[in-house]
Amino acid sequence: MTHQHDGGAHLHSEPNHGVDAAQFWDEVYQEKAKRWSGNPNPQLIAEAAGLPPGTALDLGCGEGADAIWLAQHGWTVTAVDVSAVALERAAAHAIEAGLQDRITWLQRDFATWRPDEAFDLVSAQFLHTPLLPWRDSLASAAAAVAPGGALLVVGHHPEGLTPWSAHKEMKDKFFTPEDLVEALTRGPGSWRINVADSRERVVNGPDGQQATTVDSVLRAHRKS
């Protein structure tokens, strides 16, 4: 799955008919030996740093930077991605950090998979994919939050794409904070909205250029 660290909207065109999600994302990751920066997402740091550590589910974990950051800060992490290529890299990074015992890596397709347990924190960072509507991803993430637990969803704001983005015609894959709040509160469960914010940050482009992008950030707690 797309796991964003550098501000570019790395959505790829619609997959060819007959290509499943695992094959699609394996091919995306195989394009480069290292797809992401290796740094945890900044909004995860901003929003999770003040939460008491417990169990965390990292959806669309990519090459593992967020899961490793969470483990370093006391969380017991289940990290999920559909790409075996991404997970192999992530597991290697965890071993390098000495955190392999704090993270469980799972290869799962979010279109059909639902976890057997609930988590104190569910994080979905830039979980944009042409294969699954974002409302479906949000519903799956929300369903995995334990009573009293936190949901953190971060993604590209449709009006905050960088000039070099090749996917401005795919704005339906992105969302505003208001979109997230509306979809979450219309779904099951009772929620307290802690943060619903649009945040600008400066990012680097493929040729070293800089631009300002906008992140949509939602943090909510499921009421006990």
LOFIMI-620120 format. One record per atom (N, C-alpha, C): residue in three letters; x, y, z. Coordinates in steps of 0.001 Angstrom, whole numbers, padded with zeros to 6 digits, always signed. Atoms other than C-alpha are relative to their C-alpha. Example, Ala and Ser with C-alpha at 12.3 -4.5 7.8 and 13.67 -1.06 7.14 Angstrom:
REM residues 2
ALA+000890-001190+000000/ALA+012300-004500+007800/ALA+000900+001200+000000/SER-000820-001190-000060/SER+013670-001060+007140/SER-000770+001090+000730/
//
This chain:
REM residues 224
MET+000837-001190+000000/MET+000000+000000+000000/MET+000878+001249+000000/THR-000750-001233-000030/THR+001046+003599-000393/THR+000231+000434+001442/HIS-000361-000451-001345/HIS+002888+004724+002712/HIS+000928+001172-000181/GLN-000599-001214+000512/GLN+003919+008316+002265/GLN+000973+000621+000998/HIS-000962-000673-000860/HIS+007060+009931+003648/HIS+000586+001261-000611/ASP-000724-001103+000605/ASP+008171+012564+001160/ASP-000887+000996-000732/GLY+000878-001043+000495/GLY+005096+014468+000029/GLY-000513-000181-001408/GLY+000526+000238+001330/GLY+004671+013197-003511/GLY-001132-000998+000052/ALA+001132+000932-000001/ALA+001408+011451-004288/ALA+000357-001197-000871/HIS-000502+001135+000764/HIS+002810+008086-005319/HIS-001103-000995-000316/LEU+001027+000882+000534/LEU-000441+006707-006619/LEU+000380-000366-001430/HIS-000277+000451+001352/HIS-000021+004663-009730/HIS-001316-000190-000734/SER+001214+000120+000797/SER-002478+004257-012565/SER-000753-001267+000366/GLU+000811+001166-000300/GLU-005278+001745-012331/GLU+000700-001267-000472/PRO-000667+001233+000401/PRO-003904-001804-012397/PRO-000700-000650-001186/ASN+000583+000733+001116/ASN-004421-003963-015443/ASN-001008-001017+000518/HIS+001014+000972-000381/HIS-007428-006232-015357/HIS+000658-001344+000335/GLY-000537+001292-000391/GLY-006625-009439-013533/GLY+001188+000074+000927/VAL-001127-000159-000922/VAL-003760-008015-011453/VAL-000551+000216+001405/ASP+000524-000167-001343/ASP-004465-008500-007761/ASP+000832+001014+000776/ALA-000634-001060-000773/ALA-003466-006096-005001/ALA+001438-000338+000358/ALA-001356+000384-000390/ALA-000412-008064-003864/ALA+000963+000159-001170/GLN-000864-000128+001172/GLN+001021-008236-007383/GLN+000205+001465-000366/PHE-000075-001414+000346/PHE+000225-004586-008047/PHE+001012+000721+000879/TRP-000883-000734-000899/TRP+002001-003308-004920/TRP+001400-000585+000057/ASP-001347+000555+000136/ASP+004899-005753-005230/ASP+000737+000662-001161/GLU-000620-000640+001159/GLU+005560-004269-008651/GLU+000361+001446+000292/VAL-000302-001381-000389/VAL+005375-000745-007214/VAL+001291+000047+000812/TYR-001186-000013-000851/TYR+007973-001571-004560/TYR+001244-000481-000733/GLN-001153+000506+000739/GLN+010216-003454-006971/GLN+000582+001031-000959/GLU-000529-001054+000870/GLU+010601-000280-009039/GLU+001242+000652+000588/LYS-001125-000636-000678/LYS+013065+001019-006438/LYS+000454-000883+001155/ALA-000517+000759-001129/ALA+015344-000614-003887/ALA-000452+000600+001324/LYS+000506-000688-001194/LYS+014065+001963-001371/LYS-001031+001009-000481/ARG+001042-000894+000512/ARG+010720+003636-002015/ARG-000218+001195+000904/TRP+000273-001093-000923/TRP+010317+005755+001118/TRP+001278+000471+000691/SER-001182-000634-000588/SER+012677+007952+003116/SER+000603-000795+001143/GLY-000458+000682-001200/GLY+012952+005628+006097/GLY-000334+000746+001272/ASN+000401-000788-001164/ASN+011612+008344+008411/ASN-001474-000230+000311/PRO+001418+000121-000329/PRO+008340+007994+010325/PRO-000776+001216-000480/ASN+000829-001116+000451/ASN+005462+010126+009129/ASN-000117+001063+001085/PRO-000021-001055-001017/PRO+005529+013519+010872/PRO-001303+000146+000772/GLN+001269-000127-000722/GLN+001827+013536+011736/GLN-000185-001141+000998/LEU+000017+001070-000991/LEU+002198+010166+013440/LEU+000758+000431+001247/ILE-000788-000467-001142/ILE+004919+011625+015642/ILE-000765+001059+000775/ALA+000713-001098-000658/ALA+002841+014730+016360/ALA-001181-000493+000814/GLU+001247+000417-000643/GLU-000300+012822+017313/GLU+000158-001178+000950/ALA-000135+001202-000841/ALA+000969+009583+018876/ALA+000974+000192+001152/ALA-001029-000183-001032/ALA+003805+010984+020987/ALA-000604+000152+001389/GLY+000608-000227-001300/GLY+001407+011950+023773/GLY-000941-001090+000462/LEU+000912+001082-000366/LEU-000587+008714+023819/LEU+000723-001039+000861/PRO-000626+001077-000778/PRO+000081+006035+026452/PRO+000173-001232-000870/PRO-000222+001146+000884/PRO+001661+003052+024674/PRO-000810-001208+000415/GLY+000752+001240-000191/GLY-000294-000149+024277/GLY+000176-000836-001238/THR-000053+000748+001252/THR-001163-002228+021228/THR-000352+000919-001153/ALA+000216-000858+001162/ALA-001004-000592+017814/ALA-000106-000838-001262/LEU+000139+000584+001327/LEU-002126-001572+014326/LEU+000410+001052-001016/ASP-000490-000896+001050/ASP-000203+000060+011476/ASP-000472-000558-001336/LEU+000585+000456+001257/LEU-002260-000305+008292/LEU+000741+000611-001187/GLY-000779-000496+001124/GLY-000304-000037+005054/GLY+001390+000390+000457/CYS-001244-000336-000697/CYS+003010-000226+006891/CYS+001166+000252-000939/GLY-001078-000267+000939/GLY+005143-000092+003744/GLY+001311-000614+000458/GLU-001326+000489-000365/GLU+008838-000402+004550/GLU+000289+000105+001491/GLY-000080+000222-001427/GLY+008182-000168+008273/GLY+000407+001139+000896/ALA-000521-001082-000832/ALA+009309+003249+009478/ALA-000941+000372+001143/ASP+000950-000363-001059/ASP+006125+004041+011416/ASP-000079-001088+001065/ALA+000073+001109-000953/ALA+005916+000583+013000/ALA+001233-000015+000900/ILE-001238-000022-000782/ILE+009540+000848+014112/ILE-000018+001161+000982/TRP+000100-001142-000919/TRP+008952+004313+015587/TRP-000932-000322+001167/LEU+000934+000364-001062/LEU+005955+003033+017523/LEU+000638-000998+000972/ALA-000657+000984-000863/ALA+007929+000051+018820/ALA+001072+000656+000864/GLN-001024-000713-000766/GLN+010743+002363+019888/GLN-000605+000793+001153/HIS+000671-000801-001023/HIS+008196+004303+021943/HIS-000950-000841+000847/GLY+000670+000851-000967/GLY+006835+001316+023821/GLY-001225-000738-000478/TRP+001186+000674+000512/TRP+004050+000067+021579/TRP+000322-001425-000425/THR-000050+001329+000594/THR+003459-003562+020700/THR-000782+000077-001297/VAL+000527-000397+001300/VAL+002813-003316+016982/VAL-000335-001214-000864/THR+000349+000880+001114/THR+000964-005348+014379/THR+000023+000861-001258/ALA-000197-000813+001202/ALA+002078-003995+011006/ALA-000438-000800-001214/VAL+000667+000743+001072/VAL+000095-004950+007909/VAL+000222+000695-001338/ASP-000071-000512+001364/ASP+000688-004535+004207/ASP-000334-001143-000947/VAL+000339+001027+000985/VAL-000429-006364+001081/VAL+001236-000452-000766/SER-001193+000283+000788/SER+003082-006316-000439/SER+001026-000800+000788/ALA-001044+000805-000627/ALA+005473-009106+000492/ALA+001368+000655-000144/VAL-001268-000696+000214/VAL+008320-007039-000954/VAL+000202+001066+001073/ALA-000093-001033-001026/ALA+007582-004131+001393/ALA+000232-000612+001374/LEU-000111+000618-001317/LEU+007214-006434+004389/LEU+001380-000618+000227/GLU-001354+000549-000138/GLU+010532-008160+003731/GLU+000992+001101+000362/ARG-000869-001128-000322/ARG+012271-004781+003777/ARG-000264+000503+001415/ALA+000361-000495-001326/ALA+010362-003702+006875/ALA+000559-000893+001095/ALA-000497+000942-000997/ALA+011282-006846+008801/ALA+001510+000115+000151/ALA-001453-000165-000064/ALA+014951-006354+007914/ALA+000366+001268+000768/HIS-000267-001242-000733/HIS+014842-002764+009202/HIS-000250-000191+001496/ALA+000303+000245-001409/ALA+013250-003949+012448/ALA+001117-000795+000673/ILE-001119+000775-000540/ILE+016034-006488+012952/ILE+001212+000906+000219/GLU-001112-000940-000138/GLU+018624-003758+012356/GLU-000173+000889+001232/ALA+000293-000863-001148/ALA+016887-001665+015048/ALA-000127-000791+001297/GLY+000134+000836-001189/GLY+016715-004620+017459/GLY-001411-000043+000555/LEU+001395-000089-000442/LEU+012912-004402+017579/LEU-000874-001112-000570/GLN+000769+001049+000657/GLN+011884-007605+015851/GLN-000992-000681+000936/ASP+000900+000665-000945/ASP+010259-008932+019046/ASP-001211+000860+000368/ARG+001106-000902-000344/ARG+007944-005910+019350/ARG-000954+000233-001161/ILE+000815-000245+001199/ILE+006500-006010+015817/ILE-000351-001328-000652/THR+000477+001137+000790/THR+004397-008652+014077/THR-000360+000504-001386/TRP+000243-000420+001385/TRP+004382-008329+010288/TRP-001002-000951-000642/LEU+001033+000819+000631/LEU+001314-009555+008401/LEU-000225+000456-001440/GLN+000379-000303+001374/GLN+000671-009743+004660/GLN-001491-000266-000149/ARG+001448+000112+000104/ARG-003031-009062+004214/ARG-000522+000991-001038/ASP+000689-000873+000950/ASP-005353-007538+001594/ASP-001146+000682+000743/PHE+000998-000733-000781/PHE-007441-004799+003224/PHE-001400-000099-000589/ALA+001323+000118+000610/ALA-010264-005392+000768/ALA-000825-001107+000651/THR+000720+001146-000582/THR-011118-008628+002578/THR+000388-000293+001441/TRP-000506+000384-001321/TRP-009061-008843+005800/TRP-000582+000874+001104/ARG+000385-000719-001213/ARG-010370-007885+009227/ARG+000744-000637+001170/PRO-000760+000581-001115/PRO-008282-008327+012400/PRO-000908-000706+000998/ASP+000749+000762-000998/ASP-009360-010756+015100/ASP-000034+000704+001349/GLU-000068-000711-001264/GLU-008561-008294+017883/GLU-000155+001490-000231/ALA+000083-001452+000059/ALA-009016-004617+018687/ALA+001269+000588+000609/PHE-001277-000607-000341/PHE-006154-002183+019267/PHE-000197+001338+000709/ASP+000025-001281-000697/ASP-005376+000799+021492/ASP+000253+001167-000954/LEU-000241-001003+001036/LEU-004176+002699+018419/LEU-000056-000684-001350/VAL-000015+000428+001396/VAL-004979+002161+014753/VAL+000441+001195-000832/SER-000586-001067+000814/SER-002871+004237+012380/SER-000075-000374-001469/ALA+000041+000157+001456/ALA-003542+004605+008654/ALA+000589+001266-000604/GLN-000733-001153+000513/GLN-000976+006945+007120/GLN+000101-000073-001526/PHE-000056-000093+001458/PHE-001479+007887+003459/PHE-000356-001329-000650/LEU+000459+001289+000507/LEU-003386+004710+002757/LEU-000832+000229-001256/HIS+000661-000286+001275/HIS-004221+005796-000792/HIS+000328-001119-000973/THR-000214+001048+000986/THR-004683+003093-003373/THR-001112+000044-001036/PRO+001054+000063+001017/PRO-006527+002854-006699/PRO-000868-001235+000125/LEU+000705+001275-000096/LEU-007726-000581-005584/LEU-001104-000017+001049/LEU+000967+000024-001100/LEU-009882+000425-002609/LEU-000447+001425+000323/PRO+000475-001340-000360/PRO-012113+003458-001896/PRO+000449+000370+001415/TRP-000527-000395-001309/TRP-010816+005508+001034/TRP-001044-000187+001103/ARG+001027+000220-001037/ARG-014154+005220+002845/ARG+000009-001437+000506/ASP-000099+001390-000431/ASP-013742+001441+002901/ASP+001205-000199+000912/SER-001187+000085-000846/SER-010227+001788+004304/SER-000259+000612+001373/LEU+000324-000657-001268/LEU-011501+004196+006962/LEU-000892-000881+000855/ALA+000909+000856-000756/ALA-014309+001848+007969/ALA+000731-001193+000602/SER-000767+001131-000512/SER-011895-001066+008318/SER+000900+000422+001151/ALA-000868-000495-001065/ALA-009487+001000+010395/ALA-000803+000290+001259/ALA+000825-000360-001156/ALA-012253+002317+012656/ALA-000503-001235+000730/ALA+000532+001214-000617/ALA-013632-001171+013264/ALA+001023-000712+000862/ALA-001068+000676-000745/ALA-010254-002283+014654/ALA+000405+000734+001272/VAL-000354-000784-001182/VAL-010126+000368+017402/VAL-000754-000535+001212/ALA+000612+000475-001238/ALA-010770-000907+020924/ALA-000757+001132+000683/PRO+000654-001042-000793/PRO-013173+000966+023236/PRO+001044+000778+000813/GLY-000986-000851-000652/GLY-011208+003909+024596/GLY+001260+000204-000798/GLY-001193-000098+000831/GLY-008632+003521+021826/GLY-000079+001141-000991/ALA-000137-001138+000909/ALA-007467+006012+019236/ALA+000101-000452-001443/LEU-000109+000162+001445/LEU-007866+006168+015471/LEU+000752+001200-000546/LEU-000767-001080+000624/LEU-005303+008196+013518/LEU+000043-000253-001499/VAL+000025+000108+001457/VAL-005874+008748+009796/VAL+000616+001269-000577/VAL-000681-001124+000648/VAL-003607+010961+007692/VAL+000064-000287-001488/GLY-000074+000194+001441/GLY-003722+011499+003958/GLY+000137+001314-000733/HIS-000133-001188+000838/HIS-003375+013903+001093/HIS-001319+000763-000080/HIS+001139-000884+000237/HIS-005764+016843+000999/HIS-000143+000198-001507/PRO+000155-000100+001460/PRO-007268+017052-002529/PRO+000427+001336-000579/GLU-000418-001314+000497/GLU-006370+020742-002773/GLU+001449+000317+000366/GLY-001354-000267-000451/GLY-002837+020339-001450/GLY+001057-000836-000679/LEU-000974+000827+000702/LEU-001063+018258-004083/LEU+001153+000859-000521/THR-001177-000716+000467/THR+002429+019230-005183/THR-000064+000233-001505/PRO+000024-000269+001442/PRO+003075+020739-008633/PRO+000473-001173-000847/TRP-000520+001111+000790/TRP+004932+017597-009721/TRP-000859-001263+000094/SER+000854+001175-000117/SER+002135+015225-008754/SER-000579-000374-001358/ALA+000539+000494+001269/ALA+001105+013072-011699/ALA-001432-000477+000135/HIS+001295+000617-000266/HIS-002233+012215-010150/HIS-001064+001005+000431/LYS+000996-000999-000363/LYS-004218+015420-009906/LYS-001390-000370-000506/GLU+001304+000444+000490/GLU-006965+013724-011894/GLU-000606-001059+000916/MET+000471+001053-000896/MET-007312+011199-009048/MET-000373+000567+001366/LYS+000316-000643-001271/LYS-008527+013631-006394/LYS-001053-000752+000809/ASP+001000+000770-000735/ASP-011348+011257-005512/ASP+000656-001014+000937/LYS-000718+000907-000893/LYS-008670+009101-003841/LYS+000464+000704+001273/PHE-000457-000788-001135/PHE-007886+011925-001391/PHE-001199+000537+000768/PHE+001113-000412-000855/PHE-009961+013524+001372/PHE+000389+001202+000849/THR-000182-001101-000937/THR-010398+016569+003580/THR-000243-000521+001417/PRO+000348+000398-001365/PRO-010568+016387+007382/PRO-001507-000083+000208/GLU+001458+000006-000134/GLU-014254+017208+007095/GLU-000601-001265-000615/ASP+000444+001266+000599/ASP-014727+014229+004761/ASP+000168-001152+000988/LEU-000299+001077-000948/LEU-013112+011966+007357/LEU-000976+000013+001176/VAL+000919-000110-001144/VAL-015242+013279+010228/VAL-001400-000446-000399/GLU+001353+000352+000455/GLU-018446+012930+008214/GLU-000141-001501-000175/ALA+000079+001438+000243/ALA-017667+009366+007160/ALA+000104-000789+001302/LEU-000171+000722-001260/LEU-016520+008284+010627/LEU-001253+000080+000859/THR+001145-000175-000900/THR-019480+009718+012519/THR-001285-000579-000573/ARG+001149+000669+000597/ARG-021971+008238+010054/ARG+000083-001518+000143/GLY-000192+001428-000140/GLY-020515+004786+010638/GLY-000318-000471+001402/PRO+000298+000562-001323/PRO-020876+002473+013640/PRO+000943+000528+001066/GLY-000824-000435-001119/GLY-019542+003328+017058/GLY-000262+001444+000373/SER+000124-001372-000499/SER-019465+006486+019114/SER+001406+000555+000177/TRP-001351-000528+000083/TRP-016462+008774+018660/TRP+000096+001403+000591/ARG-000356-001360-000402/ARG-014874+011807+020246/ARG+001094+000483-000951/ILE-000967-000526+000964/ILE-013073+013885+017614/ILE+001006+000864+000757/ASN-001061-000762-000664/ASN-009761+015092+019047/ASN+000652+001004-000933/VAL-000676-000850+000976/VAL-008180+016524+015907/VAL-000630-000230-001356/ALA+000409+000054+001405/ALA-009564+017308+012451/ALA+000601+001235-000646/ASP-000831-001141+000339/ASP-007007+019503+010780/ASP+000605-000161-001387/SER-000774-000053+001239/SER-005388+020514+007482/SER+001341+000640+000332/ARG-001323-000465-000415/ARG-001632+020928+007950/ARG+000937+000086-001189/GLU-000978-000202+001063/GLU+000864+022374+005544/GLU+001379-000456+000452/ARG-001409+000291-000256/ARG+004419+021099+005299/ARG+000758+000092-001321/VAL-000867-000136+001166/VAL+007312+021650+002911/VAL+000613-001355-000314/VAL-000521+001303+000436/VAL+008388+018617+000889/VAL+000936+000212-001188/ASN-000957-000033+001105/ASN+011134+017869-001632/ASN-000512-000822-001161/GLY+000430+000676+001206/GLY+010400+016882-005206/GLY+001078-000896-000580/PRO-000942+000962+000582/PRO+012117+014344-007462/PRO+001274+000633-000538/ASP-001181-000690+000530/ASP+014534+016952-008847/ASP+000575+000996+000995/GLY-000537-000876-001028/GLY+015323+018637-005541/GLY-000810+001258+000244/GLN+000825-001176-000199/GLN+012608+021272-005843/GLN-000829-000142+001279/GLN+000819+000015-001198/GLN+010478+022228-002852/GLN-001382+000569-000292/ALA+001361-000519+000104/ALA+006765+022840-002499/ALA-000709-000272+001318/THR+000818+000216-001191/THR+004106+022997+000174/THR-001130-000953-000342/THR+001108+000931+000139/THR+001728+020080+000497/THR-000903+000131+001221/VAL+000953-000086-001102/VAL-001299+019706+002761/VAL-000425-001406+000405/ASP+000457+001270-000555/ASP-002050+016751+005011/ASP-001362+000182+000663/SER+001252+000080-000754/SER-005557+015913+006194/SER+000232-000928+001185/VAL-000315+000747-001221/VAL-005321+014718+009813/VAL-001264-000172+000833/LEU+001106+000307-000914/LEU-007975+012990+011912/LEU+000532-000870+001131/ARG-000219+000864-001156/ARG-007466+011684+015430/ARG-001280-000013+000810/ALA+001255+000149-000724/ALA-010492+010328+017247/ALA+000126-001152+000973/HIS+000037+001083-000982/HIS-011149+008167+020308/HIS-001375-000646-000018/ARG+001253+000722-000133/ARG-013765+005475+020425/ARG-000444+000072+001454/LYS+000496-000122-001350/LYS-015939+006099+023448/LYS-000210-001391+000626/SER+000119+001293-000690/SER-015911+003299+026010/SER-001468-000356+000221/
//
